[in-house]
C-alpha cells in the first residue's frame, strides 16, 4: 500500500504541529513502527520550523509525503529567499544555528537540500523501515 499527500500551508508556527499530525496519521494508517515515526516527526518538525523561521519573501510552503509499507519520502519546499546549504556547519556550543539540518541528517536518509537565491528551497529526506 502507498499513500501520497501534498499540502500547501501558511508560513506560520501553527502549520508545524499540523504537519506533524498529518505525518503521524499517515504512518499510523500504514501501521509503521512508532520508532520510525518519532524520527520522522522530529525531522519534519525541523524542516518546517526552518521554513517558518527563515523563508523570508513567501507566505506559504508545501509539504509532500510519500508513505509506503517500507519507506517514507518527505519534501518540504518554499519560495522564499533561499540559503546556502554548504554554509550551514555542524552546530556547536557557540553556534545556535544549523541544529535543525544536523538533526534531519542524523535521523533520515538520502537528505538533499537545494536552494537558490530568490527562488526558494527544497529539503528532501527519506526513511526506510526495516
C-alpha contacts under 8 A as a table, 3 or more apart, distances in Angstrom:
res1	aa1	res2	aa2	distance
1	X	30	X	7.53
1	X	68	X	5.84
1	X	69	X	6.26
2	X	66	X	7.27
2	X	67	X	5.71
2	X	68	X	4.30
2	X	69	X	6.94
3	X	26	X	7.42
3	X	65	X	7.82
3	X	66	X	5.80
3	X	67	X	5.15
3	X	68	X	6.31
4	X	64	X	7.26
4	X	65	X	5.57
4	X	66	X	4.45
4	X	67	X	6.33
5	X	64	X	5.68
5	X	65	X	5.16
5	X	66	X	6.60
6	X	62	X	7.10
6	X	63	X	5.67
6	X	64	X	4.24
6	X	65	X	6.33
7	X	62	X	5.69
7	X	63	X	5.46
7	X	64	X	6.54
8	X	60	X	6.73
8	X	61	X	5.69
8	X	62	X	4.44
8	X	63	X	6.56
9	X	15	X	6.36
9	X	60	X	5.41
9	X	61	X	5.43
9	X	62	X	6.16
9	X	63	X	7.85
10	X	15	X	6.61
10	X	59	X	5.91
10	X	60	X	4.25
10	X	61	X	6.42
11	X	15	X	6.99
11	X	51	X	7.10
11	X	52	X	5.23
11	X	58	X	7.51
11	X	59	X	5.17
11	X	60	X	4.61
11	X	61	X	6.19
12	X	15	X	5.77
12	X	16	X	7.74
12	X	52	X	5.71
13	X	16	X	5.74
13	X	17	X	7.93
13	X	49	X	7.37
13	X	52	X	6.43
14	X	17	X	6.15
14	X	18	X	6.74
15	X	18	X	5.06
15	X	19	X	6.23
16	X	19	X	5.30
16	X	20	X	6.42
16	X	45	X	6.11
16	X	48	X	5.92
16	X	49	X	6.53
17	X	20	X	4.92
17	X	21	X	6.19
17	X	45	X	7.59
18	X	21	X	5.21
18	X	22	X	6.22
19	X	22	X	4.98
19	X	23	X	6.19
19	X	44	X	7.72
19	X	45	X	7.76
19	X	63	X	7.86
20	X	23	X	5.18
20	X	24	X	6.12
20	X	41	X	5.81
20	X	44	X	7.02
20	X	45	X	6.64
21	X	24	X	4.97
21	X	25	X	6.10
22	X	25	X	5.25
22	X	26	X	6.24
23	X	26	X	5.13
23	X	27	X	6.15
23	X	41	X	7.17
23	X	65	X	7.46
24	X	27	X	5.26
24	X	28	X	6.04
24	X	37	X	6.79
24	X	41	X	7.46
25	X	28	X	5.06
25	X	29	X	6.05
26	X	29	X	5.27
26	X	30	X	6.58
26	X	67	X	7.10
27	X	30	X	5.27
27	X	31	X	6.10
27	X	32	X	5.30
27	X	37	X	6.77
27	X	67	X	7.06
28	X	31	X	4.72
28	X	32	X	5.98
29	X	32	X	7.90
30	X	67	X	7.96
30	X	68	X	7.19
30	X	69	X	6.24
31	X	69	X	7.78
32	X	36	X	7.17
32	X	37	X	7.08
32	X	69	X	6.91
32	X	129	X	7.66
33	X	36	X	5.77
33	X	37	X	6.66
33	X	129	X	7.95
34	X	37	X	4.82
34	X	38	X	6.12
35	X	38	X	5.12
35	X	39	X	6.51
36	X	39	X	5.33
36	X	40	X	6.31
36	X	127	X	7.63
36	X	129	X	6.91
37	X	40	X	5.08
37	X	41	X	5.98
38	X	41	X	5.08
38	X	42	X	6.37
39	X	42	X	5.36
39	X	43	X	6.32
39	X	107	X	5.67
39	X	108	X	7.46
40	X	43	X	4.96
40	X	44	X	5.97
40	X	107	X	7.16
40	X	108	X	7.16
40	X	127	X	7.52
41	X	44	X	5.27
41	X	45	X	5.94
42	X	45	X	5.10
42	X	46	X	6.23
42	X	103	X	7.87
42	X	104	X	7.68
43	X	46	X	5.22
43	X	47	X	6.24
43	X	100	X	7.68
43	X	103	X	6.59
43	X	104	X	4.71
43	X	107	X	6.65
43	X	108	X	7.22
44	X	47	X	5.01
44	X	48	X	6.04
44	X	74	X	7.79
44	X	104	X	7.81
45	X	48	X	5.30
45	X	49	X	5.92
46	X	49	X	5.07
46	X	50	X	6.11
46	X	100	X	4.94
46	X	101	X	7.20
46	X	103	X	7.65
46	X	104	X	7.09
47	X	50	X	5.26
47	X	51	X	6.65
47	X	76	X	6.71
47	X	100	X	6.88
47	X	101	X	7.34
47	X	104	X	7.52
47	X	123	X	7.09
48	X	51	X	5.13
48	X	52	X	6.33
48	X	76	X	6.90
49	X	52	X	5.00
49	X	53	X	6.02
50	X	53	X	5.13
50	X	54	X	5.65
50	X	55	X	7.38
50	X	100	X	7.29
51	X	54	X	5.31
51	X	55	X	4.89
51	X	61	X	7.47
51	X	78	X	6.98
52	X	55	X	6.29
53	X	56	X	8.00
55	X	58	X	6.46
55	X	78	X	6.92
55	X	79	X	7.38
55	X	80	X	4.41
55	X	81	X	5.88
55	X	82	X	6.72
55	X	120	X	7.54
56	X	80	X	5.12
56	X	81	X	5.46
57	X	79	X	7.39
57	X	80	X	4.79
57	X	81	X	5.80
57	X	118	X	7.91
58	X	61	X	7.77
58	X	78	X	7.32
58	X	79	X	5.83
58	X	80	X	4.94
58	X	81	X	7.92
60	X	78	X	6.92
60	X	79	X	7.88
61	X	76	X	7.33
61	X	77	X	5.81
61	X	78	X	4.58
61	X	79	X	7.16
62	X	75	X	7.89
62	X	76	X	5.81
62	X	77	X	5.14
62	X	78	X	6.32
63	X	74	X	7.24
63	X	75	X	5.68
63	X	76	X	4.65
63	X	77	X	6.45
64	X	74	X	5.69
64	X	75	X	5.13
64	X	76	X	6.63
65	X	72	X	7.17
65	X	73	X	5.97
65	X	74	X	4.80
65	X	75	X	6.75
66	X	72	X	5.57
66	X	73	X	5.12
66	X	74	X	6.44
67	X	71	X	6.08
67	X	72	X	4.41
67	X	73	X	6.56
68	X	71	X	5.21
68	X	72	X	6.14
69	X	129	X	7.61
70	X	128	X	5.85
70	X	129	X	4.72
70	X	130	X	6.90
71	X	126	X	7.26
71	X	127	X	5.71
71	X	128	X	4.39
71	X	129	X	5.53
72	X	126	X	5.48
72	X	127	X	5.28
72	X	128	X	6.51
73	X	124	X	7.31
73	X	125	X	5.86
73	X	126	X	4.25
73	X	127	X	6.60
74	X	124	X	5.65
74	X	125	X	5.44
74	X	126	X	6.14
75	X	122	X	6.71
75	X	123	X	5.72
75	X	124	X	4.48
75	X	125	X	6.73
76	X	122	X	5.68
76	X	123	X	5.30
76	X	124	X	6.55
77	X	120	X	7.32
77	X	121	X	5.66
77	X	122	X	4.40
77	X	123	X	6.53
78	X	120	X	5.19
78	X	121	X	5.42
78	X	122	X	6.65
79	X	82	X	7.67
79	X	118	X	7.31
79	X	119	X	5.46
79	X	120	X	3.76
79	X	121	X	6.48
80	X	118	X	6.17
80	X	119	X	6.36
80	X	120	X	4.41
80	X	121	X	6.98
81	X	116	X	7.63
81	X	117	X	5.46
81	X	118	X	4.36
81	X	119	X	6.44
81	X	120	X	5.65
82	X	115	X	5.23
82	X	116	X	5.28
82	X	117	X	4.81
82	X	118	X	6.01
82	X	119	X	6.50
82	X	120	X	4.70
82	X	121	X	5.48
83	X	115	X	5.82
83	X	116	X	6.87
83	X	117	X	6.79
83	X	121	X	7.38
84	X	87	X	5.45
84	X	88	X	7.25
84	X	115	X	6.61
84	X	116	X	7.85
85	X	88	X	5.61
85	X	113	X	6.57
85	X	114	X	7.35
85	X	115	X	7.24
86	X	89	X	7.36
88	X	97	X	7.65
88	X	98	X	5.65
89	X	98	X	6.54
90	X	98	X	6.74
90	X	99	X	7.48
90	X	102	X	6.67
91	X	94	X	7.90
91	X	95	X	5.36
91	X	96	X	6.45
91	X	97	X	6.43
91	X	98	X	5.74
91	X	99	X	5.59
91	X	102	X	7.36
92	X	95	X	4.92
92	X	96	X	7.09
93	X	96	X	7.36
95	X	98	X	7.83
96	X	99	X	6.94
97	X	100	X	7.99
98	X	101	X	5.51
98	X	102	X	6.24
99	X	102	X	4.99
99	X	103	X	6.10
100	X	103	X	5.15
100	X	104	X	6.26
101	X	104	X	5.06
101	X	105	X	6.22
102	X	105	X	5.21
102	X	106	X	6.22
103	X	106	X	4.97
103	X	107	X	6.04
104	X	107	X	5.29
104	X	108	X	5.77
104	X	111	X	7.55
104	X	125	X	7.73
105	X	108	X	5.59
105	X	109	X	6.93
105	X	111	X	6.13
108	X	111	X	6.73
108	X	125	X	6.02
108	X	126	X	5.65
108	X	127	X	5.39
109	X	125	X	5.91
109	X	126	X	5.00
109	X	127	X	5.52
109	X	128	X	7.74
110	X	124	X	7.59
110	X	125	X	5.51
110	X	126	X	5.81
111	X	123	X	7.27
111	X	124	X	5.60
111	X	125	X	4.35
111	X	126	X	6.88
112	X	122	X	7.91
112	X	123	X	5.85
112	X	124	X	5.13
112	X	125	X	6.45
113	X	121	X	7.29
113	X	122	X	5.66
113	X	123	X	4.60
113	X	124	X	6.37
114	X	121	X	5.58
114	X	122	X	5.19
114	X	123	X	6.65
115	X	119	X	7.32
115	X	120	X	5.75
115	X	121	X	4.15
115	X	122	X	6.34
116	X	119	X	5.19
116	X	120	X	5.76
116	X	121	X	6.56
117	X	120	X	6.69
